[in-house]
Amino acid sequence: MTDLDVVLTTGDSGERTPGGDPSAAAPAAVRTETGATAENHRVAVLVLEGAKPLDVGIPSQVFAHRASMPYEVRVCGAEPGLVTGGDGLSYHVAEGLEALEQADTVFVPGYREPANTEPPAAVVAALRAAHARGARLAAISTGAFALAATGLLDGRRATTHWHYTRALAQRHPLIRVDENVLFIDEGDVLTSAGAASGIDLCLHLVRRDHGVALSNRVARRLVAAPYRSGGQAQYVPRSVPEPLGDLFAETRAWALGRLDGSLTLADLARNANVSERTFSRRFVEDTGYTPMQWVLRARVDLARELLERSDLGVEQIAHRVGLGTGANLRLHFQRILGTSPTEYRHTFSA
């Protein structure tokens, strides 16, 4: 039996029980921009009553150990055994809260009816103890309510699924709830919005721990967007929806193949076959960045990959990514990542 066996059940809806900074500090067992270690990073996924299947599966799959992934995942519950989930699923978990004692990161997936229930006292105590020991805590969707119950979000920014942001703010008035973001990184405590933003949060942590190259490889494996800004707005329902994804995704792909040359707003809008004004407005809605902010960050990300995977000099890389000079590359590296290209290479090169 694996750590997590999903058991399909009938006649049980699961309703019985009750969203940073890439240079932020990470736990000591992870290679970060301030140090390195070969030890696998231990991830615990805490499955609570009413857990949502997709929320449980995301960190379990993203961080699953393989040759290229220096992580290991343990799925646990408040106690070993069967945990009633949501949407007709139950989970058989092999471990209880003792799994949190050795975890470097603890994920709390979303669960049903978070506004009407409290997590068990033992769960709250175990989360507090893990945090005090130095583990970072991350919530997907309504898992933020469990983190809120620990008091560790008091005085901090946090998010959750847009449907529950008001309830979270009402139940925990000391938390600065932001409904307009995909995820929030407070260093040792992180929260994300709906399930899809849980993927963004996981990729953000991989990028924070091990750099953009590994994060991009994971994104390709998941067939997911390699980077969406944590500050991007949640997809709160609109009165008049504006479909735009495929067209703008094609334009972004077109731009990524031309980062070594000149790219202007007019070029991007022309490729998307819309006006510059419409392109700018809808691009921000789609990515969380203005078009030229996105281009700049794409250039920096490409530079990060070249620093990690090649022996090219800073001047050569600056030319290849369309930033012109090494001085320009250093300027934007410092502004966006808070470090220099040389220091970044020293930390993340293979």
URBEL-V160830 format. One record per residue. N is the residue number from 1. PSI is psi as a letter, one per 30 degrees, with the letter a starting at -180 (none if undefined). OMEGA is omega in radians with two decimals (none if undefined). Layout:
n & psi & omega
N & PSI & OMEGA
N & PSI & OMEGA
This chain:
n & psi & omega
1 & k & 3.09
2 & l & 3.12
3 & e & -3.08
4 & j & 3.00
5 & j & 3.12
6 & k & -3.09
7 & j & 3.07
8 & k & 3.14
9 & l & 3.10
10 & l & 3.09
11 & g & -3.14
12 & j & -3.08
13 & f & -3.10
14 & g & -3.09
15 & g & -3.05
16 & f & -3.06
17 & l & -3.00
18 & none & none
19 & none & none
20 & a & -2.97
21 & j & -3.10
22 & f & 3.14
23 & g & -3.13
24 & l & -3.09
25 & k & 3.10
26 & l & -3.11
27 & l & -3.00
28 & f & -3.07
29 & g & -3.10
30 & k & 3.00
31 & k & -3.10
32 & a & 3.14
33 & f & 3.11
34 & g & -3.13
35 & a & -3.08
36 & l & 3.04
37 & l & -3.13
38 & f & -3.08
39 & k & 3.08
40 & k & 3.10
41 & k & -3.03
42 & k & -3.10
43 & k & 3.04
44 & k & 3.08
45 & j & -3.04
46 & j & -3.07
47 & j & 3.13
48 & l & 3.11
49 & k & -3.13
50 & g & -3.07
51 & k & -3.13
52 & k & -3.01
53 & e & -3.10
54 & e & 3.13
55 & e & 3.11
56 & e & -3.04
57 & f & -3.03
58 & e & -3.14
59 & e & 3.13
60 & e & -3.13
61 & e & -3.09
62 & e & -3.02
63 & g & 3.13
64 & k & -3.06
65 & k & 3.00
66 & l & -3.03
67 & e & -3.08
68 & f & -3.05
69 & j & -3.11
70 & h & 3.10
71 & l & 2.95
72 & k & -3.02
73 & k & 3.00
74 & k & 3.13
75 & k & -3.04
76 & l & 3.08
77 & a & 3.06
78 & f & 3.02
79 & l & -3.14
80 & l & 3.07
81 & a & -3.05
82 & k & 3.07
83 & k & 3.12
84 & k & -3.13
85 & a & 3.09
86 & l & 3.04
87 & h & 3.05
88 & g & -3.13
89 & k & 2.95
90 & l & -3.08
91 & k & 3.03
92 & j & -3.10
93 & k & -3.05
94 & f & -3.03
95 & l & 3.05
96 & a & -3.04
97 & f & 3.10
98 & f & 3.11
99 & f & -3.13
100 & f & -3.05
101 & f & -3.13
102 & g & -3.04
103 & k & 3.00
104 & e & 3.05
105 & k & 3.08
106 & k & 3.06
107 & k & 3.01
108 & j & 3.11
109 & l & 3.11
110 & l & -3.14
111 & l & -3.07
112 & l & 3.03
113 & h & -3.09
114 & f & -3.09
115 & f & -3.05
116 & g & -3.09
117 & l & 3.03
118 & k & 3.06
119 & l & 3.14
120 & k & -3.12
121 & e & -3.14
122 & e & 3.11
123 & e & 3.12
124 & e & -3.13
125 & e & -3.13
126 & e & 3.10
127 & e & 3.11
128 & e & -3.12
129 & e & 3.12
130 & e & 3.13
131 & e & 3.14
132 & e & 3.13
133 & f & 3.11
134 & g & 3.10
135 & k & 3.01
136 & k & -3.09
137 & k & -3.12
138 & k & -3.14
139 & k & 3.00
140 & k & 3.07
141 & b & -3.05
142 & f & 2.98
143 & f & 3.09
144 & f & 3.13
145 & e & 3.10
146 & e & 3.07
147 & e & 3.13
148 & e & -3.11
149 & f & 3.13
150 & f & -3.06
151 & f & -3.07
152 & f & 3.09
153 & f & -3.13
154 & k & 3.14
155 & g & -3.12
156 & l & 3.00
157 & k & 3.09
158 & l & 3.08
159 & l & 3.03
160 & a & 3.11
161 & k & -3.04
162 & f & -3.11
163 & f & -3.05
164 & g & -3.08
165 & e & 3.14
166 & e & 3.12
167 & e & 3.13
168 & e & 3.14
169 & e & -3.14
170 & e & -3.12
171 & f & -3.07
172 & i & -3.02
173 & f & 3.12
174 & f & 3.12
175 & k & 3.07
176 & j & -3.04
177 & k & 3.13
178 & j & -3.11
179 & f & -2.99
180 & g & -3.13
181 & l & 3.09
182 & e & 3.06
183 & l & 3.14
184 & k & 3.11
185 & j & 3.08
186 & g & 3.09
187 & d & -3.11
188 & f & 3.08
189 & k & -3.08
190 & k & 3.11
191 & l & 3.12
192 & l & -3.09
193 & b & -3.11
194 & a & -3.01
195 & e & -3.10
196 & e & 3.11
197 & f & 3.01
198 & e & 3.04
199 & e & 3.11
200 & e & -3.14
201 & e & -3.14
202 & e & 3.12
203 & e & 3.08
204 & e & -3.14
205 & e & 3.08
206 & e & 3.13
207 & e & 3.14
208 & e & -3.09
209 & e & -2.91
210 & g & 3.04
211 & l & -3.00
212 & e & -3.10
213 & e & 3.12
214 & e & 3.11
215 & e & 3.13
216 & e & 3.09
217 & e & 3.10
218 & e & 3.13
219 & e & 3.11
220 & e & 3.11
221 & e & -3.13
222 & f & -3.00
223 & h & -3.11
224 & l & 3.05
225 & k & -3.07
226 & f & 3.14
227 & k & 2.92
228 & k & -3.10
229 & k & 3.03
230 & f & 3.13
231 & f & 3.11
232 & k & -3.11
233 & k & 2.99
234 & l & 3.13
235 & i & 3.08
236 & k & -3.09
237 & k & 3.11
238 & l & 3.05
239 & e & 3.10
240 & j & -3.13
241 & k & 3.12
242 & j & 3.13
243 & k & -3.10
244 & f & -2.89
245 & e & -3.00
246 & e & -3.10
247 & e & -3.09
248 & f & 3.05
249 & e & 3.10
250 & e & 3.12
251 & e & 3.10
252 & e & 3.11
253 & e & 3.09
254 & e & -3.13
255 & e & -3.12
256 & f & 3.11
257 & g & -3.08
258 & g & -3.08
259 & f & -3.13
260 & f & -3.14
261 & a & 3.13
262 & k & 3.07
263 & k & 3.14
264 & l & 3.06
265 & e & 3.13
266 & e & 3.10
267 & e & -3.10
268 & e & -3.13
269 & e & 3.13
270 & e & 3.12
271 & e & -3.14
272 & f & 3.10
273 & h & 3.04
274 & l & 3.11
275 & l & 3.13
276 & e & -3.12
277 & e & 3.13
278 & e & 3.14
279 & e & -3.11
280 & e & -3.09
281 & e & -3.05
282 & f & 3.09
283 & e & 3.09
284 & e & 3.12
285 & e & -3.06
286 & e & -3.01
287 & f & -3.05
288 & f & 3.13
289 & l & 2.90
290 & l & -3.12
291 & e & -3.07
292 & f & 2.98
293 & e & 3.12
294 & e & 3.12
295 & e & 3.14
296 & e & 3.13
297 & e & 3.06
298 & e & 3.09
299 & e & 3.13
300 & e & 3.12
301 & e & 3.09
302 & e & 3.08
303 & e & 3.11
304 & e & 3.12
305 & e & -3.13
306 & e & 3.08
307 & e & -3.12
308 & e & -2.88
309 & g & -3.13
310 & l & 3.08
311 & g & -3.13
312 & k & 3.08
313 & l & -3.10
314 & e & 3.14
315 & e & 3.12
316 & e & 3.14
317 & e & 3.13
318 & e & 3.12
319 & e & -3.09
320 & f & -3.09
321 & g & 3.05
322 & g & 3.12
323 & f & 2.95
324 & d & -3.05
325 & l & 3.08
326 & e & 3.13
327 & e & 3.12
328 & e & 3.10
329 & e & 3.13
330 & e & -3.14
331 & e & -3.08
332 & e & 3.04
333 & e & -3.12
334 & e & -3.11
335 & e & -3.03
336 & e & -3.03
337 & f & 3.14
338 & g & 3.13
339 & l & 3.13
340 & l & 3.07
341 & e & -3.13
342 & e & -3.14
343 & e & 3.11
344 & e & 3.13
345 & e & -3.14
346 & e & -3.08
347 & e & -2.92
348 & f & -3.12
349 & k & -3.07
350 & none & none
